[in-house]
Structure formats: structure tokens, C-alpha cells
Amino acid sequence: MSDDLTATGPAEPRRLPRDYPPFLYIPCVSHVTDGQQAEAVYRRTRDGRSALLVYSALDRLHACQGEDQPWFGLPLQSLQMLYDVRPFDIVYTDVYVPEERRAPETAVDA
């Protein structure tokens, strides 16, 4: 998703699997009434990368993050806009988050 240059030229474009869901449900920091005010929850991996968790269906988000987790929906083709606002290194899909790690923060260790 990045136009970062490497020593050998432009980075290889990132490709999504062919069967990736066309609409994503993304955990956000707090409940909002205006979707433009939604702030995605980012996680930090053990190796220091910034991760964005996305869910392929609302019931999966609820099962993996809890019923009270704020969220917003985003068409897959708009994922680049989210990256442009705050770059992330990796996207994880339908990841279960243990209850003790569910508190929304802008950068939580994953």
C-alpha cells in the first residue's frame, strides 16, 4: 500500500488475496455518531510493526473483540485512505483478541 522506495526501486505493490472481503469492519477507539470522526485502533506487534485488525463480518468482530467494541465499516477499496492517514505495516483479518487486551487504545501491544 505504500509507494516507499527501496534500494532497487519502487517497492513491490502489496496484493490482497482474491477472496478478500469487499467490505471491512474495523475496531475504533470510541463510539461516534459521525463516521468521519472514527479513529481506527492500531496494535503493535511483538516485533514492533504497526498492525490494523479488520473483520470480514460484524458477527466476527463481535465474537473476536466483544459486543461493546466500537467499529466502523469501510469498503475494501477505501483501505488506502486509512493507510494514507496513518500508515500501518500489516493487516490482520478476523483475529481473536483476549478480553484482557480489548481496551481500545491507539497503539496497543498485540
Beta strands, then each sheet from edge to edge (+ up, - down):
strand 1: 5-6
strand 2: 9-10
strand 3: 23-27
strand 4: 42-44
strand 5: 50-54
strand 6: 71-75
strand 7: 90-93
strand 8: 107-109
sheet 1: 1+ 2-
sheet 2: 3+ 6-
sheet 3: 7+ 5+ 4- 8-
end
